[in-house]
Amino acid sequence: MSQASGPDVSDAQTTAQRLAIELHDVEAAIELVGSGVATRVTMGGLRFAEAVMERLRDEADRAGVVLDPLYWPEDAGCDVDVRRKDVEA
């Protein structure tokens, strides 16, 4: 069986790597905002924003931070606004 007819492992690896990077980046933004260094950080160009927000919502809540989605037109993606709870959206 040729390798071309099997599952595309590289796509799955790329997806997993991208998700891990986005999780790490948003976690860093939560820490930055939660520590008081910034009142708001916008993370742009996230392919997995909804999955990232779902996974990190409890962590953000414990840090006193809100994760707001900023949807792109035509459901092409999403940015995430990471802000302190006492800062208006």
C-alpha positions as CSV (number, residue, x, y, z in Angstrom):
1,M,0.0,0.0,0.0
2,S,1.4,3.4,-0.9
3,Q,1.8,6.0,1.7
4,A,-0.4,8.4,-0.3
5,S,-3.5,6.1,0.2
6,G,-3.1,6.2,4.1
7,P,-4.3,8.9,6.4
8,D,-2.5,12.2,6.2
9,V,-0.6,12.2,9.4
10,S,1.1,15.5,8.6
11,D,-2.2,17.3,8.6
12,A,-3.2,15.9,12.0
13,Q,0.3,16.8,13.4
14,T,0.0,20.3,12.0
15,T,-3.4,20.7,13.5
16,A,-2.3,19.4,16.9
17,Q,0.8,21.7,16.8
18,R,-1.3,24.8,15.8
19,L,-3.8,24.1,18.6
20,A,-1.1,23.7,21.2
21,I,0.5,26.9,20.1
22,E,-2.8,28.8,20.2
23,L,-3.5,27.3,23.7
24,H,-0.1,28.4,24.9
25,D,-0.5,31.9,23.5
26,V,-3.9,32.5,25.0
27,E,-2.7,31.1,28.3
28,A,0.1,33.7,28.2
29,A,-2.4,36.4,27.5
30,I,-4.5,35.3,30.5
31,E,-1.5,35.4,32.7
32,L,-0.5,38.9,31.4
33,V,-4.0,40.3,31.9
34,G,-4.6,38.4,35.2
35,S,-1.4,39.8,36.7
36,G,-2.4,43.3,36.0
37,V,0.4,44.1,33.5
38,A,-2.3,44.7,30.8
39,T,-6.0,45.4,31.0
40,R,-6.7,43.8,27.6
41,V,-4.9,41.7,25.0
42,T,-6.3,40.8,21.6
43,M,-5.1,37.5,20.1
44,G,-5.6,37.6,16.4
45,G,-5.6,35.1,13.6
46,L,-6.6,32.1,15.7
47,R,-7.9,29.1,13.7
48,F,-9.1,27.2,16.8
49,A,-10.3,30.1,18.9
50,E,-13.6,28.5,20.0
51,A,-11.8,25.3,21.1
52,V,-9.2,27.4,22.9
53,M,-11.8,29.5,24.7
54,E,-13.7,26.4,25.8
55,R,-10.6,24.8,27.2
56,L,-9.3,27.9,29.0
57,R,-12.6,29.5,30.2
58,D,-12.2,28.1,33.8
59,E,-8.5,29.2,34.0
60,A,-9.5,32.7,32.7
61,D,-12.3,32.9,35.3
62,R,-10.0,32.0,38.2
63,A,-7.6,34.8,36.9
64,G,-10.4,37.4,36.9
65,V,-10.3,37.5,33.1
66,V,-13.0,37.2,30.4
67,L,-12.4,35.7,26.9
68,D,-14.6,37.4,24.3
69,P,-14.8,36.1,20.7
70,L,-14.4,38.6,17.9
71,Y,-15.8,36.7,14.9
72,W,-14.5,37.3,11.4
73,P,-16.9,37.7,8.4
74,E,-18.3,34.6,6.8
75,D,-17.3,32.4,9.7
76,A,-13.7,32.4,8.5
77,G,-12.2,32.5,11.9
78,C,-12.1,34.3,15.2
79,D,-9.9,36.6,17.3
80,V,-10.0,36.5,21.1
81,D,-10.2,39.6,23.3
82,V,-8.7,38.7,26.7
83,R,-9.7,41.4,29.2
84,R,-10.1,41.9,32.9
85,K,-13.6,41.4,34.2
86,D,-13.8,45.1,35.4
87,V,-13.0,46.4,31.9
88,E,-15.9,47.0,29.5
89,A,-16.1,44.9,26.3
